[in-house]
Amino acid sequence: MKYSNPIVRGMYPDPSVCRANGKYYMVCSTMMYFPAVPLFESDNLVNWRQIGHCLTRDSQVCLEGAEITSGIFAPTIRYNNGRFYMVTTNAVDHRNFYVYTDDIYGEWSDPIYVDQDGIDPTLFFEDGRCWFISNGADEQGSRIQMSEINVETGEIITPAAVLWRGTGGRFMEAPHLYHVGEYYYVLDAEGGTEYGHMVNYGRGRSMMGPFEPFKGNPALTNRNFAPYVIQGAGHGDLIEDYNGNWWFIHLAFRQSGLWMPYHHLGREVCLVPVTFEDGWFTFGEGVCSLEYDIPDLPEVSQNFSYKKTLANISEGMEGCYLRRCDKEKYHFGENCLEMTASQSPFEKNPYPSFVGIRQCEFEENICCTVESCCDEAGITLFMDEHHHYDAFVDRNGLVRLRMTIGCVSQQTEGIKTEGAVKFIINANPYGYDFTAVLSSGESVNLGYADTKYLSSEVAGGFTGVVTGLYAVGSPDTKAVFTDLLIEHE
């Protein structure tokens, strides 16, 4: 088997994986984007296809007031006794909950809440019983805590007990418990989901410990693996494949270049092989590499090229909305979207008129035609409300490029046009080049903007750039977007 990392590209952080019925299933975080928690299916752990989302209804999740780095955190997916469970935290109200389904291609239940604090929850099933695990803190510092629960109701049966206090790294997260052979293993991620990120674990004879730390901790980290494009390796989940091989699926991010310590695509999904020996396991060479060539395993093929259109949004898989989707604002035709205007997505607004697709590769070509009678409508490269680049046409028919970086915002002088405008954006690892084709057919270069100012290192947080279509104005005005094409070859 030869494959390249990341195996899933773009902003799909905090992966968790399970297996069932001959296939593998994965979920990821979505923060303030809706629908929440994308759901993927795979035959081989390398090639993944999205089959839906776990949280698609207002009755399941409320993201009103969510900041870009709040919302839905770190889901875990588990399969037990014919049922799938997805457990997560809504960082808006700081509550842990899970949903379930008996049909992985169908709807998921309304939430069942568990009154245990912390974030990054997981479920552990054994002997017909269920335990709820999350990180937390007490007077001694960070901890991983576990309570037995009634999985039908979420009721806590036993008080939270401390399993593990980690190895001293900051921001302990991603707790998981596994039972393999004669040992139980507790695993976490520490160091913050940045350049110091790392994975640590310990083993014990009982699920309650005590757990002996692995002498090779951190078991996985790229913090000293430099210069190297992949950094931030950490938060993830162990999985045994159907042939008895073990793997660790985890997040990491790609820098813009070897010597460019900026990343703007978000945290992505990577895969490393795992080897057990004498009751301990190792993650490859202890780092996440760009490529793996593993003898004696079936060949796989990967194709990272894509051509995305409005169908990728209208079919409900890749489209992402800010906090919720008010379907009355969006009317899709054949590669056409009529959008009713509302408040600006660049302000703290619950539900702006905005729909986006994650940027998944550094090299990307984007084009879309916009016709509008709104205050403004166009295409935004959106990291958060304070870090975005916007190519738009305003109510006076003036075409502009605006660049907002923190408290500084600059826009070009308007270029007068009549009717529709075709916007073209060419992306490379270091910047975006913006062009407008006016209704007269004249092509005008609007400007160039650096990718690093949309990176997590500049903007803060831990999301990635989304290519968004938006419309700002009164609700009796509309914008029409046609012939959207987002392409990577």
C-alpha positions in Angstrom: 0.0 0.0 0.0 1.3 3.4 -1.0 -0.6 6.5 0.0 -0.1 10.2 0.6 -1.1 12.4 3.5 -3.4 14.2 4.1 -5.9 11.5 3.1 -8.8 14.0 3.5 -7.9 17.6 2.6 -9.2 20.9 3.8 -10.9 21.9 7.1 -11.9 18.5 8.5 -10.3 18.5 12.0 -10.6 16.1 15.0 -11.2 12.9 13.1 -12.8 9.9 14.8 -13.3 6.5 13.2 -15.1 3.2 13.7 -15.8 0.1 11.6 -19.1 -1.7 10.9 -20.5 -4.1 8.3 -17.3 -4.4 6.3 -16.7 -0.6 6.0 -15.2 2.3 8.0 -16.9 5.5 9.1 -15.4 8.8 10.1 -16.7 12.1 11.6 -15.0 15.5 12.0 -15.5 18.8 13.8 -17.4 21.7 12.2 -17.2 24.6 14.8 -19.8 27.2 13.8 -20.6 25.8 10.4 -23.9 24.0 9.6 -24.9 21.3 8.8 -22.6 19.9 11.5 -20.3 16.9 11.8 -19.6 15.5 8.3 -19.9 11.8 8.0 -17.6 9.8 5.7 -17.5 6.1 4.6 -14.5 4.1 3.3 -13.6 0.7 2.1 -9.9 0.9 3.0 -9.2 3.8 5.4 -7.4 5.7 2.7 -10.2 6.7 0.3 -13.1 8.5 1.9 -16.5 9.6 0.5 -18.9 11.9 2.3 -22.3 10.3 2.8 -24.0 13.0 4.9 -23.9 14.9 8.2 -24.9 13.8 11.7 -26.5 17.1 12.8 -28.8 18.5 10.1 -31.8 19.8 12.1 -32.4 22.8 14.4 -33.7 20.3 17.0 -30.3 18.7 17.1 -28.0 21.7 17.4 -28.3 25.4 18.0 -25.3 27.5 17.0 -26.8 31.0 17.6 -24.1 33.2 18.9 -21.3 30.8 17.9 -17.9 32.4 17.3 -15.7 30.9 14.6 -13.9 28.8 17.1 -16.9 27.7 19.1 -19.7 25.5 18.1 -19.3 21.8 17.6 -16.1 20.4 18.9 -14.3 17.0 18.5 -16.9 14.4 17.8 -16.4 10.7 18.4 -18.1 7.9 16.4 -18.7 4.5 17.9 -20.6 1.4 16.8 -22.2 -1.0 19.3 -24.8 -3.7 19.1 -26.1 -2.6 15.7 -26.2 1.1 16.5 -24.0 4.1 15.6 -23.3 6.8 18.2 -21.8 10.2 17.6 -20.9 12.1 20.8 -19.7 15.7 20.9 -19.6 19.1 22.7 -21.6 22.2 21.7 -19.1 24.9 22.9 -21.9 27.5 22.6 -23.8 26.2 25.7 -20.9 24.0 26.9 -23.0 20.8 27.0 -22.0 17.3 26.0 -24.4 15.1 24.1 -24.7 12.2 21.7 -27.0 11.2 18.8 -27.5 7.8 17.4 -28.8 6.0 14.3 -29.5 2.4 13.2 -29.2 3.4 9.6 -25.9 5.1 8.8 -27.4 6.5 5.6 -30.5 7.9 7.4 -31.3 10.5 9.9 -29.7 10.7 13.4 -31.7 11.1 16.6 -32.3 14.2 18.6 -29.6 14.8 21.2 -29.2 12.9 24.5 -27.4 15.1 27.0 -24.9 13.9 29.6 -24.3 16.1 32.7 -20.5 15.7 32.7 -18.3 18.7 32.1 -15.2 19.0 29.9 -15.0 18.7 26.1 -14.0 16.1 23.5 -16.2 13.3 24.8 -16.1 9.7 23.8 -18.0 6.5 24.6 -16.5 3.2 25.7 -18.7 0.0 25.4 -17.9 -3.3 27.2 -20.0 -6.2 28.5 -23.2 -4.5 27.7 -22.3 -1.3 29.6 -21.3 2.2 28.5 -18.9 4.7 29.9 -18.8 8.4 29.1 -15.3 9.9 28.9 -14.2 13.6 28.6 -11.4 15.8 29.5 -11.8 18.1 32.5 -10.0 19.9 35.3 -9.8 20.0 39.1 -7.6 21.6 41.7 -4.8 19.3 40.6 -5.0 20.4 36.9 -6.1 18.7 33.7 -7.6 15.2 33.8 -9.4 12.6 31.8 -12.6 11.6 33.6 -15.0 8.7 33.1 -18.6 7.9 34.3 -20.7 4.9 33.6 -24.0 6.0 32.0 -27.3 4.6 30.9 -26.8 4.9 27.1 -30.6 4.9 26.6 -31.1 8.1 28.6 -27.7 9.7 29.2 -28.2 9.3 33.0 -24.9 9.1 34.9 -24.8 5.9 37.0 -21.4 6.4 38.7 -19.6 9.6 39.7 -16.8 10.8 37.4 -13.5 9.1 38.3 -10.1 10.3 37.2 -8.4 8.0 34.6 -5.3 9.9 33.5 -3.6 13.2 34.0 -1.6 13.1 30.9 2.2 13.7 30.7 2.3 17.4 31.6 1.5 18.9 28.2 -0.9 21.9 28.0 -4.4 21.7 26.7 -5.0 18.0 27.2 -7.7 16.8 24.7 -8.9 13.9 22.6 -9.3 11.3 25.3 -10.0 7.8 24.2 -10.0 4.4 25.9 -9.4 1.1 24.1 -9.2 -2.6 25.2 -6.8 -4.6 23.1 -5.8 -8.1 24.3 -4.9 -8.1 28.0 -4.5 -4.3 28.3 -6.5 -1.2 28.4 -5.0 1.9 26.8 -5.8 5.5 27.5 -4.8 8.0 24.9 -4.8 11.8 24.7 -3.4 14.7 22.7 -1.5 17.5 24.4 0.4 20.6 23.6 -2.4 22.5 21.9 -3.6 21.9 18.4 -0.6 23.9 16.9 3.1 23.2 16.2 3.6 21.6 19.6 0.7 19.1 19.2 1.5 15.5 20.3 -0.1 12.2 21.2 0.6 10.3 24.4 -0.8 7.1 25.9 -0.5 4.7 28.8 -1.6 1.1 29.5 -3.1 -0.7 32.4 -4.7 -4.1 33.3 -8.0 -2.4 34.3 -10.2 0.2 32.6 -9.8 2.3 35.7 -6.0 2.0 35.7 -3.5 2.7 37.0 -2.0 3.5 33.6 1.7 3.2 33.0 2.9 5.9 30.5 4.6 4.7 27.3 8.3 5.3 27.6 8.4 6.6 24.1 5.9 9.5 24.7 5.1 11.5 22.8 4.2 8.6 20.7 3.4 10.8 17.7 4.4 14.4 17.0 5.9 16.5 14.2 7.0 19.3 16.5 10.7 18.6 15.9 10.3 17.2 12.4 11.4 20.2 10.4 11.6 21.6 7.8 8.6 19.6 6.9 5.3 20.6 5.4 3.1 18.5 7.7 2.9 19.9 11.2 0.5 19.9 14.2 0.1 16.1 14.2 -2.1 15.0 17.1 -5.8 14.5 18.0 -7.0 11.2 16.6 -8.4 7.7 17.0 -7.1 4.1 16.8 -8.7 1.6 14.5 -8.1 -2.0 13.7 -8.8 -2.9 10.0 -10.6 -6.1 8.9 -7.2 -7.7 8.2 -5.9 -7.2 11.8 -3.7 -4.2 11.0 -3.8 -1.2 13.2 -3.9 2.5 12.2 -4.1 5.9 13.7 -6.3 8.5 12.0 -5.5 12.0 13.2 -5.4 15.7 12.4 -2.4 17.6 11.1 -2.0 20.7 8.9 0.1 21.6 5.9 2.3 24.7 6.0 2.3 27.0 2.9 5.8 25.8 2.3 8.9 24.3 4.0 10.0 27.7 5.3 6.6 29.3 5.6 5.2 28.7 9.1 1.6 29.6 8.1 -1.3 27.4 7.4 -4.7 28.5 6.0 -6.4 25.3 4.8 -7.2 24.2 8.3 -6.5 21.0 10.1 -6.8 18.0 7.8 -7.0 14.2 8.1 -3.9 12.0 8.1 -3.2 8.3 8.6 -0.2 6.5 10.1 0.4 2.8 10.5 0.5 1.4 14.0 2.6 -1.6 15.3 2.0 -3.5 18.5 4.9 -5.2 20.2 5.0 -6.6 23.8 1.8 -4.9 24.7 3.0 -1.4 23.5 2.3 0.2 20.2 4.1 2.7 18.0 2.9 5.2 15.4 5.2 4.5 12.4 8.4 6.3 13.2 6.7 8.5 15.7 6.0 11.2 13.1 3.4 11.8 10.3 5.0 11.6 6.9 3.7 12.8 3.6 3.9 9.3 2.0 3.8 5.8 3.2 4.8 2.7 1.2 3.7 -0.4 3.2 4.5 -3.8 1.7 2.1 -6.7 1.7 -1.0 -4.6 1.8 -3.4 -4.0 -1.2 -2.7 -1.2 -3.5 -4.8 1.9 -3.4 -5.1 4.9 -5.7 -5.7 8.5 -4.7 -6.9 11.3 -6.8 -6.9 14.8 -5.3 -8.1 16.7 -8.4 -11.6 18.1 -8.3 -14.1 20.2 -10.1 -16.8 21.6 -7.7 -19.9 23.4 -8.7 -23.1 24.6 -7.1 -24.3 20.9 -7.2 -21.7 20.2 -4.5 -23.6 22.7 -2.3 -27.2 22.0 -3.3 -26.9 18.3 -2.8 -26.1 19.0 0.9 -22.7 17.3 1.2 -20.0 20.0 0.9 -21.9 23.2 1.4 -21.5 24.9 4.7 -23.6 27.8 6.2 -22.8 30.1 9.1 -24.6 28.7 12.2 -27.7 27.4 10.4 -29.3 27.2 6.9 -32.5 29.2 6.4 -33.6 27.4 3.2 -35.9 30.1 2.2 -32.9 32.3 1.4 -31.4 29.9 -1.1 -33.0 28.7 -4.3 -30.9 26.4 -6.4 -31.2 25.7 -10.1 -28.9 24.0 -12.6 -25.6 25.5 -11.6 -27.5 28.6 -10.4 -28.2 30.0 -7.0 -30.6 32.8 -6.2 -29.8 34.2 -2.8 -32.0 36.5 -0.7 -29.8 39.2 0.9 -29.5 39.8 4.7 -27.0 41.1 7.1 -23.2 41.0 6.4 -21.4 37.7 7.2 -18.5 39.9 8.3 -20.3 41.1 11.4 -21.5 39.1 14.4 -24.7 38.1 12.8 -26.6 34.9 13.7 -27.6 33.8 10.2 -26.2 35.8 7.3 -26.9 35.0 3.6 -23.7 32.9 3.0 -22.9 29.5 1.7 -19.4 28.1 1.3 -17.1 25.3 0.3 -13.9 24.5 2.1 -10.6 25.3 0.3 -9.0 21.9 0.0 -5.8 22.5 -1.9 -3.2 25.4 -2.1 -3.5 25.5 -5.9 -7.1 26.2 -6.8 -9.0 28.2 -9.5 -12.3 29.7 -8.7 -14.8 31.5 -11.0 -18.4 32.5 -10.6 -20.7 35.0 -12.3 -22.6 37.4 -10.0 -25.6 39.6 -10.8 -27.0 41.6 -8.0 -29.3 44.4 -6.9 -28.1 44.1 -3.2 -26.0 46.5 -1.2 -23.2 44.1 -2.1 -22.8 40.5 -3.3 -19.8 38.4 -4.3 -17.2 35.8 -3.4 -15.3 35.8 -0.1 -12.3 33.9 0.9 -13.3 33.6 4.5 -11.3 32.6 7.6 -13.4 34.5 10.1 -15.3 37.8 10.5 -12.1 39.8 10.8 -9.9 38.0 8.3 -11.3 37.7 4.7 -10.8 38.8 1.1 -13.9 39.8 -0.8 -14.5 40.3 -4.6 -17.9 42.0 -4.9 -20.2 44.3 -6.8 -22.1 46.9 -4.8 -25.5 48.5 -5.3 -24.1 51.2 -7.6 -22.6 48.7 -10.0 -19.0 49.2 -8.7 -16.7 46.2 -8.7 -14.2 46.1 -5.8 -11.7 44.0 -3.9 -11.7 44.3 -0.1 -9.0 42.9 2.1 -9.8 42.7 5.9 -7.0 41.7 8.2 -7.9 42.2 11.9 -8.8 45.8 12.6 -7.5 47.0 9.2 -9.7 46.9 6.1 -8.8 48.3 2.6 -10.8 48.2 -0.6 -10.0 49.2 -4.1 -11.6 52.0 -6.1 -14.8 50.9 -7.7 -14.9 49.9 -11.4 -18.2 50.7 -13.0 -20.1 47.9 -14.7 -23.6 47.1 -15.9 -25.2 43.7 -15.3 -23.4 40.5 -14.4 -19.7 40.3 -13.3 -17.6 37.2 -13.6 -15.1 36.9 -10.8 -12.0 34.8 -11.2 -9.6 33.9 -8.3 -6.4 32.0 -8.9 -4.9 30.6 -5.7 -1.4 29.3 -5.0 0.3 28.5 -1.7 1.3 32.1 -1.1 -1.4 34.2 -2.5 -4.7 34.9 -4.3 -5.0 36.8 -7.6 -8.3 38.4 -8.2 -9.8 39.3 -11.7 -13.2 40.6 -12.8 -14.6 40.2 -16.2 -17.1 43.0 -16.7 -20.4 42.9 -18.6 -18.6 44.7 -21.5 -16.2 41.7 -21.7 -13.3 43.8 -20.4 -11.0 41.8 -18.0 -9.7 43.8 -15.0 -7.1 42.7 -12.4 -8.5 43.6 -9.0 -5.4 42.8 -7.0 -3.3 40.2 -5.1 -3.5 39.2 -1.5 -1.2 37.0 0.6 -2.5 33.7 2.0 -0.6 34.1 5.2 -3.0 36.8 6.4 -5.8 34.3 6.4 -3.7 31.7 8.3 -4.3 30.5 11.8 -1.0 32.0 12.8 -2.4 35.5 12.0 -6.1 35.1 12.5 -5.9 32.9 15.6 -8.3 30.0 16.1 -8.2 26.7 14.4 -10.4 26.7 11.3 -9.5 27.1 7.6 -10.4 29.2 4.5 -13.9 28.7 3.0 -14.8 30.0 -0.4 -18.2 31.7 0.3 -20.9 33.2 -1.8 -22.8 36.0 0.0 -25.3 38.8 -0.4 -25.8 41.8 1.9 -28.9 44.0 1.8 -32.5 44.3 2.6 -34.6 41.1 2.4 -36.4 42.3 -0.7 -33.2 42.2 -2.7 -31.4 39.3 -4.3 -28.2 38.1 -5.9 -27.9 35.5 -8.6 -24.8 33.3 -8.8 -24.2 31.2 -11.9 -21.5 28.9 -13.3 -19.6 28.4 -10.1 -16.5 26.3 -10.7 -13.8 25.5 -8.1 -11.1 23.5 -9.7 -7.9 21.7 -8.7 -5.9 19.7 -11.2 
